Each structure stands twice: as structure tokens, then as C-alpha cells.
């Protein structure tokens, strides 16, 4: 689920980055496209387990389907 266009499906590229304010932004795009979309619920706090853990959690949610959102 994205803020800009709703649900996206298919071959996606997901990026999880730390912003200047310390929050983690989760964005995605159709692989090879230029446009990036914000995963609904992003940005979020970086969990104690770290940024990679957040990224892996997001990937698991996206792969399971059902309109994934950034974990809180």
C-alpha cells in the first residue's frame, strides 16, 4: 500500500533509509522505473533491532500480500 497510488504489485524494489530526523523512510518502486512511492505508514522509528531488521520485516509483509504497511 502506498500513499501516492494505493496498492502496487509485481516486481518491486524496496529501499529503507534513515532520514535526517532519525526516522526510517520506506519507499518502493516498480523495478526499473523512475518513480518512488512511500509505503503507507512511513516514516517510522528505527527499531532497537536496527534498520536491516525493519527492512526485512517490510519485505516479509510485502511478500505475504494484503496491502502491507510500514510496521509501527
Secondary structure as UniProt FT lines:
FT   TURN            3..5
FT   STRAND          12..18
FT   TURN            20..21
FT   STRAND          24..30
FT   TURN            31..32
FT   STRAND          37..39
FT   TURN            40..41
FT   TURN            48..49
FT   HELIX           51..64
//
